[in-house]
Protein backbone atom coordinates (compact mmCIF):
# COMPACT_ATOMS: atom_id res chain seq x y z
CA UNK A 1 0.00 0.00 0.00
CA UNK A 2 2.86 2.39 0.70
CA UNK A 3 4.24 1.94 -2.82
CA UNK A 4 0.93 2.92 -4.39
CA UNK A 5 0.66 5.94 -2.10
CA UNK A 6 4.23 6.95 -2.98
CA UNK A 7 3.52 6.73 -6.71
CA UNK A 8 0.42 8.87 -6.22
CA UNK A 9 2.45 11.51 -4.37
CA UNK A 10 5.06 11.53 -7.13
CA UNK A 11 2.38 11.99 -9.82
CA UNK A 12 0.71 14.70 -7.77
CA UNK A 13 4.04 16.50 -7.30
CA UNK A 14 4.86 16.15 -11.03
CA UNK A 15 1.45 17.54 -12.04
CA UNK A 16 1.85 20.44 -9.61
CA UNK A 17 5.36 21.14 -10.94
CA UNK A 18 4.17 21.16 -14.56
CA UNK A 19 1.31 23.49 -13.64
CA UNK A 20 3.64 25.90 -11.81
CA UNK A 21 6.17 25.95 -14.67
CA UNK A 22 3.36 26.56 -17.17
CA UNK A 23 1.98 29.43 -15.08
CA UNK A 24 5.48 30.90 -14.74
CA UNK A 25 6.07 30.80 -18.51
CA UNK A 26 2.65 32.35 -19.20
CA UNK A 27 3.32 35.04 -16.58
CA UNK A 28 6.67 35.94 -18.12
CA UNK A 29 5.11 36.08 -21.60
CA UNK A 30 2.29 38.35 -20.42
CA UNK A 31 4.73 40.62 -18.56
CA UNK A 32 6.87 40.96 -21.71
CA UNK A 33 3.83 41.78 -23.84
CA UNK A 34 2.79 44.47 -21.36
CA UNK A 35 6.34 45.91 -21.38
CA UNK A 36 6.44 45.87 -25.20
CA UNK A 37 3.08 47.62 -25.47
CA UNK A 38 4.12 50.24 -22.92
CA UNK A 39 7.39 50.99 -24.75
CA UNK A 40 5.72 51.08 -28.18
CA UNK A 41 3.04 53.47 -26.94
CA UNK A 42 5.60 55.66 -25.18
CA UNK A 43 7.86 55.96 -28.25
CA UNK A 44 4.95 56.65 -30.59
CA UNK A 45 3.66 59.33 -28.21
CA UNK A 46 7.16 60.84 -28.03
CA UNK A 47 7.55 60.89 -31.82
CA UNK A 48 4.15 62.53 -32.29
CA UNK A 49 4.10 64.99 -29.37
CA UNK A 50 7.77 65.93 -28.99
CA UNK A 51 9.36 65.27 -32.40
CA UNK A 52 6.36 66.56 -34.38
CA UNK A 53 5.63 63.53 -36.55
CA UNK A 54 2.04 62.88 -37.60
CA UNK A 55 0.64 59.47 -36.68
CA UNK A 56 0.36 58.77 -40.41
CA UNK A 57 4.15 59.31 -40.72
CA UNK A 58 4.79 56.23 -38.57
CA UNK A 59 4.08 52.89 -40.26
CA UNK A 60 5.09 50.62 -37.38
CA UNK A 61 6.68 50.55 -33.95
CA UNK A 62 7.75 47.12 -32.69
CA UNK A 63 9.57 46.33 -29.44
CA UNK A 64 11.63 43.18 -29.02
CA UNK A 65 13.77 41.60 -26.35
CA UNK A 66 17.46 42.06 -27.05
CA UNK A 67 20.75 41.91 -25.23
CA UNK A 68 22.08 45.43 -25.73
CA UNK A 69 19.84 47.38 -25.38
CA UNK A 70 17.49 45.13 -23.49
CA UNK A 71 14.40 46.43 -25.32
CA UNK A 72 15.19 47.90 -28.74
CA UNK A 73 12.27 49.40 -30.65
CA UNK A 74 12.15 49.11 -34.42
CA UNK A 75 10.36 51.95 -36.22
CA UNK A 76 9.41 52.22 -39.88
CA UNK A 77 8.41 55.63 -41.24
CA UNK A 78 6.05 56.20 -44.18
CA UNK A 79 8.55 58.36 -46.10
CA UNK A 80 11.28 55.67 -45.82
CA UNK A 81 9.56 52.26 -45.66
CA UNK A 82 12.71 50.39 -46.68
CA UNK A 83 14.65 51.46 -43.60
CA UNK A 84 14.05 50.31 -40.04
CA UNK A 85 15.22 52.72 -37.36
CA UNK A 86 16.24 51.41 -33.95
CA UNK A 87 15.46 53.38 -30.81
CA UNK A 88 15.97 52.83 -27.10
CA UNK A 89 14.86 54.70 -24.00
CA UNK A 90 17.88 53.55 -21.96
CA UNK A 91 15.44 52.74 -19.13
CA UNK A 92 14.96 56.45 -18.44
CA UNK A 93 12.28 57.59 -20.95
CA UNK A 94 14.99 59.51 -22.81
CA UNK A 95 14.59 58.25 -26.37
CA UNK A 96 17.73 57.81 -28.48
CA UNK A 97 18.12 56.62 -32.05
CA UNK A 98 20.71 53.87 -32.30
CA UNK A 99 20.92 52.98 -35.97
CA UNK A 100 21.16 54.01 -38.76
CA UNK A 101 22.82 57.27 -37.84
CA UNK A 102 22.02 58.90 -41.17
CA UNK A 103 19.36 60.04 -41.63
CA UNK A 104 18.78 61.06 -38.04
CA UNK A 105 15.05 60.91 -37.22
CA UNK A 106 15.26 62.72 -33.87
CA UNK A 107 15.78 66.47 -33.77
CA UNK A 108 18.00 66.40 -30.68
CA UNK A 109 21.68 65.46 -30.79
CA UNK A 110 22.71 62.00 -29.56
N, C-alpha and C positions, 0 to 999 in steps of 0.2 A: 504494500500500500504506500509506503514511503517513496518508492521509485516513481509511481504514478503521480503522486503529489509533487515531487521534485520536477518532473517533466512539465507539469502544468505551470509551476512557478517560472520555469525557464521560458515557456511559450508566452506567458503573461508579461514577463520582463522584456522579451524580444518585441512583442507587439507594442508595448509602451515605449520602448526605445525608438522603434520605427516611427511611431506617431510623433514623438518629440522632435526627432530629426526632421521630419516632414514639416512640422509647424515652424521650426527654426528656419528652414530653407525658404518657406513661404513668407515668413516675417522679414527676412533679409531682402527678398525680392520686392516686397511691397515697400519697404523703407527706401530702397534704391529708386523705385519708380516715383515716390513722393519727392525725393531729393532732385531727381532729373526734372520733374515738372516744375519744381520751385526755381531751379536754376534757369530753365528755359524761359519761364515767365519773367523772371528778374532781368535777364539779358534783353529780351524783347522790349520790355518796358523801358529799360535804359536806352536802347537804340532809338526808340520812338520819342521818349520824353526829353532825354538829355542830348543825344546826338542829332536829333531832328529828322530821322528817317520816317517816312510814312509806312504804315503797316503793309501796304501793297509793295513796298520796296524790298521786303523781307520774304523770301520764298520759304525758307525753313530754318528752324533752330532745333538742333538735336544734341542732347547731352549724352555722354558715354562715360564709362568708368575707365580710367587710364592709370598709368603709373606716375607720370610727371607731365602735366599736373594731374591731380587725382580725378578731377571732373572737367575735362575739356569740353567745350561746346562748339559744335560745327555749324556755321551759318552760311547760307547761300542767299545772295542778293539777286533781285530780279534783273538788274542791269549787267550782271556778270554771273550767269547761271553755271558757267563751266568751272568756276573757282569756288572752292570751299574755304572759308576763313575760320581760323581757330581762335577762340577766345577763352579766357579764364578769369575768374574773379579773385584768385589767390586767397580764397577763404576770408575775404574782407569786404566784399561787395564793391571792389574797385576794379572795374572791368579793364582788361588789357588784351590787345590783339597779339597773338603769338606768331602766326604764320598765315599767309605770306606777308612779308614786310612791305612789299610794294604791290598793289596800291594799299595804302593805309586807310582803313575804313573808319577809324576813330579820329576825331578832331584833335584830341589831346596828344601830347608827346608821350612815348613810352619810356 
